[in-house]
Amino acid sequence: MTSPAAVPPPAAVSATRLGRSLEPTEWAAAGIPLLRDPREIVTGLHTRHRPATATVVAAVLDTEQRVVASASFAIGEAVPDGWVLRNALLDRLRRIVPHDLRLRNPVRTGVLLHCRDGDAEWTPLDGAWMWGLRDACTLHGLRCGAFIVLTPGGWRVLGEGRGGRHPRAVAAAGASRAAGRTRPAVTPRRTAGGAPEARRRTAAR
């Protein structure tokens, strides 16, 4: 049984959780690579996953900023604690792509699409997801990429200000029944003879 002394007081827990979050200024100063065509990325992920509110889409981009793998999952009543959200993201990344920890420098980039209610302004939950994305990418050997918010009013890349009215988030009741199923994502590789060959990876819907 845990002794009372071993249980941190509520104030200490709150302070720890606040430390696992990033403010907009911290995110903007982190050197996050810009997306060449954010609308194409958002539209592609939206078409593939049809995310409803309270859903997150994690995606991995190659050096040409093409989506090579992605996974969507419901987050329910998410607690704004970056450590918890980091673990959820890392679990999905491990399912859809092998890690790149053996590489000296990251060559692939992880991005996150946070689908939620409200407007596209930064929220404490966004800050926790930002912290989680940055940490999950580091632990998986990826470069930390853009954080995109999708709301009923449209989409926005936080830290950049770029956005648009379409696509938009839909209410959770309109979510695809296919959520939780898997769909293969195809990424090219070369055989010993140099000819391109399709290699299947699994991307969760």
C-alpha positions in Angstrom: 0.0 0.0 0.0 1.3 3.4 -0.9 2.2 5.6 2.0 0.7 9.1 2.2 4.2 10.6 2.0 4.8 8.9 -1.4 1.7 10.5 -2.9 2.4 14.0 -4.3 0.1 16.8 -3.3 -2.5 18.0 -5.9 -0.5 21.2 -6.4 2.7 19.3 -7.3 0.7 17.1 -9.7 -0.8 20.2 -11.4 2.7 21.8 -11.7 4.1 18.6 -13.3 1.3 18.5 -15.8 1.8 22.2 -16.7 5.4 21.4 -17.3 4.4 18.8 -19.9 2.8 21.4 -22.1 4.1 23.9 -24.7 3.0 27.5 -25.0 2.5 28.9 -28.6 5.7 31.0 -28.2 7.7 27.9 -27.2 6.3 26.0 -30.1 7.0 28.8 -32.6 10.6 29.0 -31.3 11.2 25.2 -31.6 12.2 25.3 -35.3 9.3 23.2 -36.5 9.7 22.7 -40.3 7.1 24.4 -42.4 4.7 22.4 -44.6 5.1 23.2 -48.2 1.4 22.5 -48.9 -0.5 22.2 -45.6 -3.9 22.2 -47.4 -2.9 19.1 -49.3 -1.7 17.3 -46.1 -4.9 18.3 -44.2 -7.2 17.3 -47.1 -5.5 14.0 -47.7 -5.7 13.0 -44.0 -9.3 14.2 -43.8 -10.3 12.2 -46.8 -8.5 9.1 -45.5 -9.7 9.1 -41.9 -12.8 11.4 -41.9 -12.0 12.4 -38.3 -14.8 13.6 -36.0 -14.3 15.9 -33.0 -12.3 14.4 -30.1 -10.1 12.5 -32.7 -6.4 12.7 -33.4 -4.7 11.8 -36.6 -0.9 11.1 -36.4 0.9 11.0 -39.7 4.5 10.4 -40.9 5.9 12.3 -43.8 8.9 11.3 -46.0 11.6 13.7 -47.2 9.2 14.9 -49.9 6.5 15.6 -47.4 4.3 12.8 -48.6 2.3 10.9 -46.1 3.7 7.4 -45.8 1.7 6.2 -42.8 -1.1 7.5 -40.6 -3.4 6.5 -37.8 -6.5 8.0 -36.3 -7.9 7.3 -32.8 -10.5 8.8 -30.5 -9.2 10.5 -27.4 -12.5 10.9 -25.4 -12.1 13.1 -22.3 -8.4 13.7 -22.8 -6.4 15.0 -19.8 -4.1 17.9 -20.7 -1.0 16.0 -19.7 1.6 15.7 -22.3 3.1 12.5 -20.8 -0.2 10.6 -21.2 -0.7 11.9 -24.7 2.9 11.2 -25.6 2.4 7.6 -24.7 -0.8 7.3 -26.8 1.0 8.8 -29.8 4.1 6.7 -29.4 1.9 3.5 -29.3 0.3 4.4 -32.7 3.6 5.4 -34.3 5.1 2.0 -33.3 2.1 0.3 -35.0 2.4 2.1 -38.3 6.2 2.6 -38.9 9.4 1.2 -37.6 11.6 3.6 -35.6 14.5 5.6 -37.1 16.6 5.6 -34.0 19.6 4.1 -35.8 19.9 7.1 -38.1 22.2 9.9 -37.1 19.7 12.6 -38.2 15.9 12.2 -38.6 14.8 11.9 -42.2 11.0 11.5 -41.7 8.7 13.9 -39.9 5.8 13.3 -37.6 2.8 15.6 -37.8 -0.4 15.8 -35.8 -4.0 16.7 -36.7 -6.0 17.5 -33.6 -9.8 17.4 -34.4 -11.8 19.2 -31.7 -14.7 21.6 -31.0 -14.2 25.3 -30.4 -12.2 27.8 -32.5 -8.7 27.3 -33.8 -7.0 29.3 -31.1 -4.4 27.5 -28.9 -5.8 25.7 -25.8 -4.0 24.0 -22.9 -5.0 20.6 -24.5 -3.2 21.7 -27.7 -0.2 22.5 -25.6 -0.2 19.1 -24.1 -0.5 17.4 -27.5 2.4 19.6 -28.8 4.6 18.4 -25.9 3.5 14.8 -26.6 4.2 15.1 -30.3 7.6 16.5 -29.8 8.6 13.8 -27.2 7.0 10.9 -29.2 8.9 12.0 -32.3 12.2 12.1 -30.4 11.6 8.7 -28.9 10.7 7.2 -32.4 13.6 8.8 -34.3 11.4 11.3 -36.2 11.6 15.0 -36.8 8.9 16.9 -35.0 6.6 18.5 -37.5 3.5 20.6 -37.8 0.6 20.7 -35.3 -2.7 21.2 -37.1 -6.1 22.0 -35.5 -9.2 20.9 -37.2 -12.5 22.5 -35.9 -16.0 23.0 -37.2 -14.8 26.3 -38.6 -11.9 24.9 -40.6 -8.2 24.1 -40.1 -5.2 26.0 -38.9 -1.5 25.2 -38.5 -0.7 26.5 -35.0 2.5 28.5 -34.8 2.3 29.6 -38.5 -1.2 31.1 -38.9 -1.9 29.4 -42.2 -5.4 27.8 -42.4 -8.6 27.4 -44.4 -12.3 26.8 -44.1 -12.3 23.4 -45.7 -12.1 20.6 -44.7 -13.8 21.0 -41.4 -14.4 18.8 -38.3 -17.7 17.1 -37.9 -19.6 16.1 -34.7 -18.5 12.9 -33.1 -21.9 11.3 -34.0 -21.0 11.6 -37.7 -17.7 9.7 -37.3 -16.9 6.9 -39.7 -18.0 3.5 -38.4 -14.7 2.2 -39.7 -12.8 3.9 -36.8 -10.4 1.5 -35.3 -10.0 -0.6 -38.4 -6.8 -0.8 -40.4 -6.0 0.2 -43.9 -2.8 -0.4 -45.7 -0.6 2.5 -46.7 1.8 1.9 -49.6 5.3 3.3 -49.6 7.9 2.6 -52.3 11.1 0.8 -51.8 13.7 -0.6 -54.2 14.6 -4.2 -54.8 18.1 -5.4 -55.3 17.8 -4.7 -59.0 16.8 -1.1 -58.4 13.2 -1.5 -59.5 10.6 0.1 -57.3 8.4 -2.2 -55.4 5.4 -1.5 -53.2 5.7 -2.3 -49.6 2.6 -2.3 -47.4 2.4 -0.6 -44.1 -0.6 -0.6 -41.9 -2.3 2.7 -41.1 -5.2 2.6 -38.6 -8.4 4.3 -39.3 
